[in-house]
């Protein structure tokens, strides 16, 4: 508690986005904030590392129910598991609800009252300049203002909102009163705004928790009431805080930009100097990544011949590309996606087609992490599915039952403890067992070595919602 009081500001990290514009790398099960797109760290991990400074208290992370174990595992990998508070939203409700959650929580548990709100999926290159901007915001922060960190535009973009301040043409002040917000303008309007010294709205805010809650109460009182009700009797579930879902599910979904900042007279702009990218498209990813002498970004087992100005990725197989330029080629274990790199922003039309066809590739990752390890989808057909299961030492799956599928387990390596109804037995390498439909079963690794299983599912439906859990040490019942 003392460290909280000595700190100057509480980071609230919003980690609930879907990031479908980076499909097929980013999917609903594991969106872009959890991917290692730049280096060996995910965007969430890079965001947390950026906050390693004495001015920051322990961060508050707000994420979705389905991503809780991914967040926890990524915190463990960088030694921050016990330093972050994780609040789970039952369903995503946009940033007004998330900001209200963080502000109320910070008041309730005596965190520093100054808040820094930022997204988990943005890339900021210069940490020192980022910290300098936060310190400037803190210096000018008071109960009568809400500060937006503006980004100096690099080009006229139609993807971002713009901020125009009262003294936009002076170029003399770092801190200025905001005149108006523009939401994702046309290209013509974006060019006009840049000439007027407008700044990009990066969705990075600094304000006092009491001040932002007063403004939310002023413009969206019902949201504030429902969020307070959802935090009235939360459930502490090991490393997570679960909200009361009944009031939270009634919250209107609206961004903090639309609900408060476009209406308040307290908004202030801090002009920043750090390099920022929301990595919203493959074009943006190509912009910031390392390139070869032909201006290609290549990741994986790639061979190129007379290829230039391209982004090429493979996570498994050899990919050869010849005599092409300006291409985007993504090869994953279950998909191949190709287009012109300059047209990569048009991916929404394709993902909408996938959504209408209920394609699982839009949702599922070929490798899905679980609190007990992970599974890899190897083959998926209409009436059968094959998976590779990796169960970490000392871990076990839930005691569960399926109504629409049977399972056949073959041990590849390790020693498996198997529960089938009331029978409990062990299997070792090259041994197998069959789990008929409706059988209550569990798979466990009670050794100090990894357990690898090939699972063959047969039946009419293979979705994760065909799981009825009876016991689970990870709180998923």
C-alpha positions in Angstrom: 0.0 0.0 0.0 2.9 2.4 0.7 4.2 2.0 -2.8 0.9 3.1 -4.1 0.9 6.2 -2.1 4.5 7.1 -3.1 3.6 6.7 -6.8 2.1 9.6 -8.7 -0.2 7.9 -11.2 -2.2 4.7 -11.7 -2.0 3.1 -15.2 -5.3 1.6 -16.5 -4.6 -0.7 -19.4 -7.4 -1.5 -21.7 -6.8 -5.0 -23.1 -10.1 -6.1 -24.5 -9.9 -5.4 -28.2 -10.3 -7.9 -31.0 -7.9 -6.6 -33.7 -9.5 -8.3 -36.7 -7.7 -6.0 -39.2 -4.6 -8.2 -38.6 -6.4 -11.4 -39.4 -5.2 -14.2 -39.8 -2.6 -13.4 -37.1 -5.0 -11.7 -34.8 -8.2 -13.6 -34.0 -10.9 -13.4 -31.4 -9.3 -16.1 -29.2 -6.0 -14.3 -29.2 -6.1 -10.8 -30.6 -3.2 -8.5 -31.5 -2.4 -7.2 -28.0 -1.3 -10.7 -27.0 0.8 -11.4 -30.1 4.6 -11.0 -30.5 4.3 -8.8 -33.6 7.5 -6.7 -33.2 9.9 -8.8 -31.1 9.9 -11.6 -28.5 7.4 -9.6 -26.3 3.7 -9.1 -27.0 2.2 -5.7 -27.3 0.7 -6.0 -23.8 4.1 -7.0 -22.4 5.7 -4.0 -24.2 3.1 -1.7 -22.7 3.8 -3.0 -19.2 7.5 -2.7 -19.6 7.0 0.9 -20.7 5.4 1.6 -17.3 8.5 0.4 -15.2 9.1 3.7 -13.5 8.7 4.9 -10.0 6.0 7.4 -11.0 3.6 4.5 -11.8 1.7 2.4 -9.3 0.7 -1.2 -9.9 -1.3 -1.3 -13.1 -5.0 -2.1 -13.4 -5.7 -4.3 -16.4 -9.2 -4.6 -17.8 -9.8 -7.5 -20.1 -12.4 -10.0 -21.2 -13.4 -13.2 -19.6 -12.0 -15.3 -22.5 -8.5 -13.8 -22.4 -7.9 -14.0 -18.6 -5.4 -16.9 -18.7 -3.5 -15.4 -21.7 -3.1 -12.2 -19.7 -2.0 -14.1 -16.6 0.6 -16.2 -18.5 2.0 -13.1 -20.2 2.4 -11.4 -16.8 4.2 -14.4 -15.4 6.7 -14.4 -18.2 7.8 -10.8 -17.4 7.6 -11.2 -13.6 4.5 -9.0 -13.1 1.9 -11.6 -12.1 1.7 -10.2 -8.5 2.1 -6.6 -9.6 -1.1 -6.2 -11.7 -4.7 -6.2 -10.8 -6.9 -7.9 -13.4 -10.6 -7.0 -13.8 -12.7 -9.2 -16.0 -15.5 -7.8 -18.1 -18.3 -10.4 -18.7 -18.8 -9.0 -22.2 -17.0 -6.0 -23.9 -18.7 -2.7 -23.4 -16.3 -0.2 -25.0 -14.1 2.3 -23.2 -16.5 4.3 -21.2 -17.4 1.3 -19.0 -13.7 0.3 -18.8 -12.6 3.7 -17.7 -15.4 3.9 -15.1 -14.3 0.5 -13.8 -10.7 1.5 -13.4 -11.6 4.9 -11.8 -14.0 3.4 -9.3 -11.6 0.5 -8.5 -8.7 3.0 -7.9 -10.8 5.0 -5.4 -12.1 1.9 -3.6 -8.6 0.4 -3.1 -6.7 3.5 -2.4 -4.6 3.7 -5.6 -3.1 7.1 -6.6 -6.1 9.2 -7.8 -4.3 10.4 -11.0 -5.0 7.9 -13.8 -3.2 7.1 -17.1 -5.5 5.3 -19.5 -3.9 3.6 -22.4 -4.5 0.7 -24.8 -2.6 -2.6 -24.6 -2.2 -2.9 -28.3 -0.3 0.3 -29.3 3.4 0.6 -30.1 5.5 3.5 -28.7 9.1 3.5 -29.7 10.8 6.1 -27.5 10.1 5.3 -23.8 11.9 8.5 -22.5 9.8 10.8 -24.6 6.7 8.9 -23.5 7.6 9.4 -19.9 8.4 13.1 -20.5 4.9 13.5 -21.9 3.2 11.8 -18.9 5.2 14.1 -16.5 4.1 17.2 -18.5 0.5 16.0 -18.2 0.9 15.5 -14.4 2.4 18.9 -14.0 -0.6 20.6 -15.6 -3.3 18.2 -14.3 -6.0 19.6 -11.9 -9.6 18.8 -10.9 -10.9 21.0 -13.7 -9.3 19.4 -16.7 -9.1 16.0 -18.6 -5.9 15.6 -20.6 -5.6 13.9 -24.0 -2.1 13.1 -25.3 -2.1 14.1 -28.9 0.2 12.6 -31.5 1.8 14.7 -34.2 0.5 13.3 -37.5 3.0 11.7 -39.9 0.6 11.7 -42.8 -3.2 12.5 -43.5 -4.9 9.3 -42.1 -8.5 8.4 -42.2 -8.1 5.7 -39.5 -7.6 8.0 -36.6 -9.6 10.7 -34.8 -8.1 14.3 -34.7 -7.9 16.9 -32.0 -8.0 20.6 -32.8 -7.0 23.0 -30.0 -7.9 26.6 -29.4 -4.4 27.8 -30.2 -3.8 25.4 -33.0 -1.9 27.8 -35.3 0.5 29.2 -32.7 2.8 26.1 -32.4 4.0 27.6 -29.2 2.2 25.8 -26.4 2.6 22.2 -25.3 -0.6 22.3 -23.4 -3.7 23.8 -25.0 -7.5 23.8 -24.5 -9.2 21.5 -26.9 -11.6 23.1 -29.3 -13.1 20.2 -31.2 -12.7 16.4 -31.8 -13.0 15.0 -35.4 -13.9 11.4 -35.7 -12.0 9.6 -38.5 -12.4 12.2 -41.3 -12.3 11.9 -45.1 -8.9 12.1 -46.7 -9.6 15.7 -47.8 -10.6 16.7 -44.3 -7.6 15.0 -42.8 -5.3 17.1 -45.1 -7.1 20.2 -44.0 -6.8 19.3 -40.3 -3.0 18.7 -40.6 -2.6 22.1 -42.1 -4.4 23.5 -39.0 -1.9 21.8 -36.7 -4.4 19.2 -35.5 -3.1 16.1 -33.6 -4.1 12.5 -33.8 -6.2 11.2 -30.9 -4.3 8.1 -29.7 -6.8 7.3 -26.9 -4.2 8.0 -24.2 -5.7 10.1 -21.3 -4.6 11.5 -18.0 -7.1 12.7 -15.4 -8.1 12.5 -11.8 -10.4 9.6 -10.9 -12.9 11.9 -9.2 -12.9 14.3 -12.2 -13.6 11.7 -14.9 -16.3 10.0 -12.8 -18.1 13.4 -12.4 -18.0 13.9 -16.2 -19.3 10.3 -16.9 -22.1 10.9 -14.3 -22.9 14.2 -16.1 -23.2 12.8 -19.6 -23.9 9.0 -19.0 -25.2 8.6 -15.5 -26.8 5.3 -16.2 -23.5 3.8 -17.3 -21.9 5.0 -14.0 -24.7 3.6 -11.9 -24.5 0.2 -13.6 -20.7 0.0 -13.4 -20.9 0.9 -9.7 -23.5 -1.9 -9.2 -21.2 -4.4 -11.0 -18.4 -3.5 -8.6 -20.6 -3.6 -5.5 -20.1 -7.3 -4.8 -17.4 -8.5 -7.1 -16.0 -12.1 -6.8 -12.3 -12.6 -6.2 -11.4 -15.6 -8.2 -7.7 -16.3 -7.5 -5.8 -13.8 -9.7 -8.9 -12.2 -11.2 -11.7 -9.9 -10.1 -15.1 -10.9 -11.5 -17.8 -8.3 -11.8 -21.5 -8.8 -11.0 -22.6 -9.6 -14.6 -26.3 -8.7 -14.3 -25.9 -4.9 -14.1 -22.8 -4.8 -16.2 -24.4 -6.6 -19.2 -27.0 -3.7 -19.3 -24.3 -1.1 -19.8 -24.5 0.9 -23.0 -21.5 0.3 -25.3 -19.9 3.7 -26.1 -16.3 5.0 -26.3 -15.1 7.5 -23.7 -14.3 9.8 -26.7 -18.0 9.9 -27.7 -19.5 9.9 -24.3 -17.3 12.5 -22.5 -14.5 14.1 -24.5 -16.6 15.3 -27.4 -19.0 17.0 -25.0 -17.0 18.2 -22.0 -15.5 21.7 -21.7 -12.7 20.4 -19.6 -10.6 18.6 -22.3 -7.0 19.7 -22.7 -4.4 18.7 -25.3 -0.8 17.8 -24.4 1.3 17.7 -27.6 3.7 14.8 -27.5 6.9 14.0 -29.3 7.1 10.3 -29.0 6.7 7.9 -32.0 3.3 6.1 -31.8 1.6 3.5 -33.9 -1.7 1.7 -33.2 -0.6 -1.3 -35.4 -4.2 -1.4 -36.7 -3.2 -2.8 -40.2 -0.4 -4.7 -41.8 0.6 -1.5 -43.5 1.3 0.0 -40.1 3.2 -3.1 -39.0 5.3 -2.9 -42.2 6.1 0.8 -41.4 7.7 0.1 -38.0 9.3 -3.3 -38.5 12.9 -4.0 -39.7 13.2 -4.4 -43.4 15.8 -6.0 -45.7 17.7 -4.2 -48.5 14.7 -4.6 -50.8 12.3 -3.1 -48.1 10.7 -6.4 -47.3 9.6 -7.5 -43.8 10.1 -11.3 -43.8 9.3 -13.5 -40.8 9.7 -17.2 -40.7 11.0 -19.7 -43.2 10.9 -17.4 -46.3 12.9 -17.4 -49.6 12.5 -14.4 -51.9 13.7 -13.7 -55.4 13.2 -10.2 -56.9 10.7 -9.2 -54.3 10.4 -5.7 -52.9 8.2 -3.5 -50.6 6.4 -6.5 -49.1 5.4 -8.1 -45.8 5.7 -11.9 -45.9 5.1 -14.2 -42.8 5.0 -17.9 -42.2 4.7 -19.6 -38.9 5.5 -23.2 -40.0 6.0 -24.1 -43.7 8.6 -22.9 -46.2 7.2 -20.0 -48.3 8.8 -19.0 -51.6 8.0 -15.7 -53.3 9.4 -14.5 -56.7 9.1 -11.6 -59.0 6.5 -9.6 -57.0 6.3 -6.3 -55.2 3.9 -4.6 -52.8 2.4 -7.9 -51.5 1.1 -9.0 -48.2 1.4 -12.8 -47.7 0.5 -14.4 -44.4 0.8 -18.2 -44.1 -0.3 -19.8 -40.8 -0.8 -23.4 -39.9 -4.5 -23.3 -41.0 -4.8 -20.3 -43.4 -3.1 -18.4 -46.3 -4.0 -14.8 -46.9 -2.6 -12.7 -49.8 -3.3 -9.2 -51.1 -1.5 -6.0 -52.2 0.2 -4.5 -49.2 -1.2 -1.1 -50.1 -4.7 -2.5 -50.0 -4.3 -4.3 -46.7 -6.7 -1.9 -44.9 -9.5 -3.4 -47.0 -9.4 -6.7 -45.0 -12.7 -5.9 -43.3 -14.7 -7.0 -46.4 -12.9 -10.4 -46.2 -13.4 -10.9 -42.5 -17.1 -10.0 -42.9 -17.4 -12.8 -45.4 -15.7 -15.2 -43.0 -18.1 -14.1 -40.2 -21.2 -14.6 -42.4 -19.9 -18.1 -43.2 -19.3 -18.9 -39.5 -15.7 -19.8 -40.3 -13.9 -21.0 -37.1 -10.6 -19.6 -38.5 -11.9 -16.1 -37.7 -12.2 -17.1 -34.0 -9.8 -19.9 -33.2 -6.0 -19.8 -33.2 -4.3 -22.9 -34.6 -2.5 -23.1 -31.2 -4.8 -22.2 -28.3 -3.3 -21.6 -24.9 -5.0 -22.9 -21.8 -4.2 -22.7 -18.1 -3.1 -26.3 -18.2 -0.9 -25.9 -21.3 -2.1 -25.7 -24.9 -3.7 -27.5 -27.8 -2.9 -27.4 -31.5 -5.6 -28.0 -34.1 -4.1 -30.5 -36.7 -7.0 -31.5 -38.8 -10.6 -30.2 -38.7 -13.3 -31.9 -40.9 -17.1 -32.1 -40.8 -17.3 -35.3 -38.7 -13.9 -35.5 -37.0 -11.2 -33.3 -35.5 -7.6 -34.1 -34.5 -5.7 -32.1 -31.8 -2.3 -32.2 -30.2 -2.6 -31.6 -26.4 0.3 -30.4 -24.3 -0.3 -30.7 -20.6 2.3 -29.0 -18.4 3.8 -30.8 -15.4 1.4 -30.8 -12.4 -1.6 -29.6 -14.4 -4.9 -31.1 -15.2 -8.0 -30.4 -17.3 -11.4 -30.0 -15.8 -13.6 -32.9 -14.9 -16.0 -32.7 -17.9 -18.5 -34.2 -20.3 -19.5 -33.8 -23.9 -22.9 -34.5 -25.4 -22.0 -34.2 -29.1 -18.6 -35.8 -29.5 -16.5 -38.8 -28.4 -12.8 -38.7 -27.9 -9.9 -41.1 -28.4 -6.6 -40.2 -26.5 -3.2 -41.6 -27.6 -0.2 -40.9 -25.4 2.8 -39.7 -27.4 5.1 -39.0 -24.5 4.8 -38.7 -20.7 2.4 -40.3 -18.3 -1.3 -39.6 -18.3 -3.7 -40.0 -15.4 -7.1 -40.7 -16.8 -10.5 -40.5 -15.2 -13.5 -42.2 -16.9 -16.6 -42.0 -14.8 -15.6 -43.7 -11.6 -12.5 -45.5 -13.1 -9.0 -43.9 -12.6 -5.9 -45.3 -14.4 -2.6 -44.4 -16.0 -1.5 -44.5 -19.7 2.1 -44.2 -21.0 3.6 -43.8 -24.5 1.8 -45.6 -27.3 -1.2 -46.5 -25.1 -4.7 -45.2 -25.7 -8.2 -45.0 -24.4 -11.7 -44.2 -25.9 -14.0 -41.7 -24.2 -17.6 -42.2 -25.4 -20.2 -39.4 -25.5 -21.6 -38.3 -22.1 -18.7 -40.0 -20.3 -17.5 -37.9 -17.4 -13.7 -37.7 -17.8 -10.5 -35.9 -17.0 -6.9 -35.8 -18.2 -4.1 -35.1 -15.7 -0.4 -34.8 -15.6 0.8 -35.5 -12.0 4.5 -35.9 -13.1 7.3 -33.4 -13.4 7.6 -34.0 -17.2 5.4 -32.6 -20.0 2.5 -34.9 -21.3 1.8 -34.9 -25.0 -1.5 -36.5 -26.3 -3.0 -36.9 -29.7 -6.8 -36.4 -29.4 -9.2 -37.6 -32.1 -12.7 -36.3 -31.8 -15.6 -37.8 -33.6 -19.2 -36.6 -33.7 -21.4 -33.8 -35.0 -20.1 -30.7 -33.2 -16.7 -29.8 -31.8 -17.1 -26.3 -30.3 -15.7 -25.4 -26.9 -19.2 -24.8 -25.7 -19.9 -28.5 -25.8 -18.1 -28.9 -22.5 -20.1 -29.3 -19.2 -17.6 -28.9 -16.3 -18.1 -30.6 -13.0 -14.8 -29.7 -11.3 -12.2 -27.2 -12.4 -9.2 -25.7 -10.5 -9.2 -22.7 -12.8 -12.6 -21.4 -12.0 -14.3 -22.1 -15.3 -17.5 -23.7 -14.0 
